[in-house]
Amino acid sequence: MSLSEAKLSDLPPDAVKLSKQDAIIHQLKIMKSWKNKRDTFIFQYGGTFLGCISAGVGIFLNNHFRRKYKLYDYGRLSSYLPIVVLPAALSLLFHTQFVTTEVTLPNICATCMETRASAIQAMTGCVLPLILAPLSSIPLAMQYHTYDVPFITKEPMKVLKLVQKQTKPIANILTAIFLGQAMIAAVVTYYEMKSVHKVQTKLAKLEFDLEHNQV
């Protein structure tokens, strides 16, 4: 059954009325069970792809700050887990919850969805790892005495200036990452909507053919 939005007065007698939540669940089931996986590939794996990009940025930033604070192999695993896993998980979760599920509905605002996806991805895939990386490296540098770091509780402004100093060499790269994340998320969302539209079109054609005995 294909979905369409209409006023109650315009609905045919045999139409099945669904709430927004029921419509989303119904469409998600169709997309997940669609036999031609080429039609729904981006829809099903777009969020995972964005999560992987966020993880990659986390690795890059963690390596950068670990080098700056001369950590070498000290606390490597404990620093990678939050910086890589958390942004990736949140990127996937937020995109799936607030973008992928919404694009299943007909007559949605495409620009709104792409803007929302861009904002989510830029925050979880760039801003969040940028915050977590120094927060992870600084305590390790203090613990293993690899770098002269001011006490964050006593001299927070000095710590902030130090982080700014360590971030300055990659400022242009961070800008590119931020904009790139936003653009990639918008493109992924566009193709997710295109996947939904393709499936809806094929369903509508199938229903038309069945009604007119053309199958």
C-alpha positions as CSV (number, residue, x, y, z in Angstrom):
1,M,0.0,0.0,0.0
2,S,1.4,3.4,-1.0
3,L,1.0,6.4,1.2
4,S,-0.5,9.7,0.3
5,E,-1.6,12.7,2.3
6,A,-5.1,14.1,1.8
7,K,-8.0,15.7,3.6
8,L,-10.6,13.4,5.1
9,S,-13.3,14.7,2.8
10,D,-11.1,13.8,-0.2
11,L,-10.4,10.2,0.8
12,P,-12.0,7.3,-1.1
13,P,-14.3,5.0,0.8
14,D,-11.8,2.1,0.9
15,A,-8.9,4.3,2.1
16,V,-7.1,3.2,5.3
17,K,-6.5,6.1,7.6
18,L,-3.2,6.2,9.5
19,S,-1.7,8.4,12.1
20,K,1.7,10.0,11.5
21,Q,3.4,7.4,13.7
22,D,1.5,4.5,12.1
23,A,2.3,5.8,8.6
24,I,6.0,6.0,9.5
25,I,6.0,2.4,10.9
26,H,4.2,1.2,7.8
27,Q,6.6,2.8,5.4
28,L,9.7,1.7,7.3
29,K,8.4,-1.9,7.1
30,I,8.0,-1.5,3.3
31,M,11.4,0.0,2.9
32,K,13.2,-2.7,5.0
33,S,11.4,-5.6,3.3
34,W,11.6,-4.2,-0.3
35,K,13.1,-7.0,-2.5
36,N,15.1,-4.8,-4.8
37,K,17.8,-3.7,-2.4
38,R,19.3,-1.3,-5.0
39,D,16.2,0.9,-4.6
40,T,16.6,1.1,-0.8
41,F,20.4,0.8,-0.3
42,I,21.0,4.5,0.6
43,F,17.8,4.6,2.8
44,Q,19.0,1.6,4.8
45,Y,22.7,2.3,5.1
46,G,22.9,6.1,4.8
47,G,22.9,6.6,8.6
48,T,25.6,4.0,9.0
49,F,27.7,5.7,6.4
50,L,27.4,9.0,8.3
51,G,28.3,7.3,11.5
52,C,31.5,5.9,9.9
53,I,32.4,9.4,8.8
54,S,32.0,10.7,12.3
55,A,34.1,7.9,13.6
56,G,36.8,8.8,11.1
57,V,36.9,12.4,12.2
58,G,37.1,11.2,15.8
59,I,40.2,9.1,15.0
60,F,41.8,12.1,13.2
61,L,41.2,14.5,16.1
62,N,42.2,12.0,18.7
63,N,45.5,11.3,16.9
64,H,46.1,15.1,16.5
65,F,45.7,15.9,20.2
66,R,47.5,12.8,21.4
67,R,50.5,13.9,19.3
68,K,50.3,17.4,20.7
69,Y,50.3,16.1,24.3
70,K,53.0,13.5,23.5
71,L,50.9,10.6,24.8
72,Y,52.4,8.0,22.4
73,D,50.8,4.7,23.6
74,Y,49.6,6.0,27.0
75,G,45.9,5.4,27.4
76,R,45.3,4.8,23.7
77,L,42.3,2.5,24.0
78,S,40.6,4.5,26.7
79,S,40.9,7.7,24.6
80,Y,39.7,6.1,21.4
81,L,36.5,4.5,22.7
82,P,34.6,7.7,23.6
83,I,35.9,9.9,20.8
84,V,35.3,7.3,18.1
85,V,32.3,5.3,19.3
86,L,30.2,8.1,20.8
87,P,30.1,10.5,17.8
88,A,29.5,7.6,15.5
89,A,26.6,6.2,17.6
90,L,25.0,9.6,18.1
91,S,25.3,10.4,14.4
92,L,23.6,7.2,13.4
93,L,21.0,7.5,16.1
94,F,20.0,11.1,15.5
95,H,20.0,10.8,11.7
96,T,17.9,7.7,11.9
97,Q,15.5,9.1,14.4
98,F,15.1,12.7,13.2
99,V,15.8,12.3,9.4
100,T,15.4,8.8,8.0
101,T,12.1,8.2,9.8
102,E,10.7,11.6,8.7
103,V,11.6,11.2,5.0
104,T,9.2,8.2,4.8
105,L,6.3,10.6,4.9
106,P,4.9,12.1,1.7
107,N,4.8,15.8,1.1
108,I,7.6,16.6,3.5
109,C,9.8,19.7,3.1
110,A,12.9,18.4,1.4
111,T,15.0,21.5,2.2
112,C,14.0,21.3,5.9
113,M,15.1,17.6,6.1
114,E,18.4,18.3,4.4
115,T,19.1,21.3,6.6
116,R,18.2,19.2,9.7
117,A,20.5,16.4,8.6
118,S,23.3,18.8,7.9
119,A,23.1,20.4,11.3
120,I,23.0,17.0,13.1
121,Q,25.9,15.7,11.2
122,A,28.0,18.8,11.6
123,M,27.5,18.7,15.4
124,T,27.9,15.0,16.0
125,G,30.6,14.5,13.3
126,C,32.8,17.5,13.9
127,V,31.9,19.7,17.0
128,L,31.4,16.7,19.4
129,P,34.7,15.0,18.5
130,L,36.5,18.4,18.7
131,I,35.2,18.8,22.3
132,L,35.9,15.2,23.3
133,A,39.4,14.9,21.9
134,P,41.1,17.5,24.2
135,L,38.9,16.5,27.1
136,S,40.3,13.0,26.8
137,S,43.9,13.8,26.1
138,I,44.5,16.5,28.8
139,P,43.7,14.2,31.8
140,L,46.0,11.5,30.3
141,A,48.8,14.1,29.8
142,M,48.4,15.1,33.4
143,Q,48.3,11.6,34.6
144,Y,51.4,10.4,32.7
145,H,53.3,13.8,32.9
146,T,53.8,13.9,29.2
147,Y,52.9,17.6,28.8
148,D,52.8,20.6,31.2
149,V,49.1,21.2,31.4
150,P,47.5,23.7,33.8
151,F,45.0,22.3,36.3
152,I,41.6,22.7,34.6
153,T,39.8,23.3,37.9
154,K,42.2,26.0,39.0
155,E,43.1,27.6,35.6
156,P,40.3,26.9,33.1
157,M,41.1,29.9,30.9
158,K,44.8,28.8,30.5
159,V,43.6,25.3,29.6
160,L,41.2,26.8,27.0
161,K,44.0,28.9,25.5
162,L,46.2,25.9,25.3
163,V,43.5,23.9,23.5
164,Q,43.0,26.8,21.1
165,K,46.7,26.9,20.5
166,Q,46.8,23.1,19.7
167,T,43.7,23.5,17.5
168,K,44.9,26.5,15.4
169,P,47.2,24.4,13.1
170,I,44.2,22.4,11.8
171,A,41.7,25.3,11.8
172,N,41.3,25.1,8.0
173,I,41.0,21.4,8.0
174,L,38.3,21.6,10.7
175,T,36.4,24.2,8.6
176,A,36.5,21.8,5.7
177,I,35.4,18.9,7.8
178,F,32.5,20.9,9.3
179,L,31.3,22.0,5.8
180,G,32.0,18.6,4.3
181,Q,30.0,16.8,7.0
182,A,27.0,19.1,6.4
183,M,27.2,18.7,2.6
184,I,27.5,14.9,2.8
185,A,24.5,14.6,5.2
186,A,22.4,16.7,2.8
187,V,23.3,14.5,-0.1
188,V,22.6,11.3,1.8
189,T,19.2,12.7,2.9
190,Y,18.4,13.7,-0.7
191,Y,19.0,10.2,-1.9
192,E,17.1,8.7,1.0
193,M,14.1,10.8,-0.1
194,K,14.7,9.7,-3.6
195,S,14.6,6.0,-2.5
196,V,11.3,6.6,-0.7
197,H,9.9,8.3,-3.8
198,K,11.0,5.5,-6.1
199,V,9.4,2.8,-3.9
200,Q,6.2,4.8,-3.5
201,T,6.0,5.3,-7.3
202,K,6.5,1.6,-7.9
203,L,3.8,0.7,-5.3
204,A,1.4,3.2,-6.8
205,K,2.0,1.8,-10.3
206,L,1.5,-1.8,-9.0
207,E,-1.8,-0.8,-7.3
208,F,-3.0,0.9,-10.5
209,D,-2.2,-2.1,-12.6
210,L,-3.9,-4.4,-10.1
211,E,-7.0,-2.3,-10.1
212,H,-7.2,-2.2,-13.9
213,N,-6.3,-5.9,-14.3
214,Q,-3.0,-5.1,-16.1
215,V,-0.9,-7.6,-14.0
